[in-house]
Amino acid sequence: MTELHHPPSHLIDAAIASALAEDFGLVGDITSHAVFNADHVSRASVVARRQGTVAGVAIASRVFTTVDPGISVEVLRHDGQRVDPGDVVLRISGSTRAILSAERVALNFAGRLSGIATLTASYVAEVADSSAAITDTRKTTPGLRALEKFAVRAGGGRNHRFGLNDAVMIKDNHVAAAGGIASAVNRVRESIGHTVRVEVEVDTIEQLVELLSVVEFVDIVLLDNMSLEQLEQAVRLVNGAMVTEASGGVTLATVKQIAATGVDLISVGALTHSATNFDLGLDF
């Protein structure tokens, strides 16, 4: 596996600070402070309860050291690695108060992101015999997009655009309001810089034919909610003139057939909006 590019530190730190502020409130962990003295120390392990792909391990480690820089954390399973039930992901030693205070936030991050990575890895495995790549969408948890898209990469997927500002994507409502695909594309090309990539959504073969009339201005076509037969026809019509992306209603049961149509990309909103939390526990 290629080396993972983690989100920038300031985004991770901001997410951790927000989560800890939510959990600590005005006075912090009153239970742990009441039960344990400040000099009480413990050892603990973060353990996988199921099989899958972990992500957010480095973030979870950072949660513990943010709560108490004196905590020692040893990483045994890194982001993007497969784990089995019982595998130790992290070993932690230090202040008992701090470990317990950081526990839930650390596990929330690691559980959420590992769930995304595990689901992504399942989709990637389904299309392994094809040339199609699995990519995510902007259907992410507000405030956690960079982290959740990192988890997709940890699972072997690719990232779609991160926001409204890094690529043009002309969708059905843009087309309806602009009076047609060609009109929308021409307006975009008159106003954006030459380095910006342009993607256009179509949901019928007729719309695709219209798009092909201005294909020199378009980089990617999003084939939305098309049948397998329509996808195959669309790939033939495009004939390599644009990157083809299938989207809409993609599931683990259908993704292999979609990949077989010859599309280049398959975008799956479920990777981030429907991933099940990955079961990780902290054991003393």
HELIX and SHEET records of a PDB file:
HELIX    1   1 SER A    9  PHE A   24  1                                  16    
HELIX    2   2 ILE A   30  VAL A   35  1                                   6    
HELIX    3   3 VAL A   57  VAL A   67  1                                  11    
HELIX    4   4 THR A   96  GLU A  126  1                                  31    
HELIX    5   5 ARG A  145  ALA A  154  1                                  10    
HELIX    6   6 ASP A  172  ALA A  178  1                                   7    
HELIX    7   7 ILE A  181  SER A  191  1                                  11    
HELIX    8   8 ILE A  205  LEU A  212  1                                   8    
HELIX    9   9 VAL A  215  PHE A  217  5                                   3    
HELIX   10  10 LEU A  228  VAL A  238  1                                  11    
HELIX   11  11 VAL A  255  ALA A  259  1                                   5    
HELIX   12  12 ALA A  270  HIS A  273  1                                   4    
SHEET    1   A 4 SER A  72  VAL A  75  0                                        
SHEET    2   A 4 VAL A  88  SER A  95 -1                                        
SHEET    3   A 4 VAL A  41  ALA A  48 -1                                        
SHEET    4   A 4 LEU A 280  ASP A 283 -1                                        
SHEET    1   B 2 GLY A  52  THR A  53  0                                        
SHEET    2   B 2 ARG A  82  VAL A  83 -1                                        
SHEET    1   C 6 ALA A 133  THR A 135  0                                        
SHEET    2   C 6 LEU A 265  SER A 267  1                                        
SHEET    3   C 6 VAL A 243  SER A 247  1                                        
SHEET    4   C 6 ILE A 220  ASP A 224  1                                        
SHEET    5   C 6 VAL A 198  VAL A 202  1                                        
SHEET    6   C 6 VAL A 168  ILE A 170  1                                        
END                                                                             
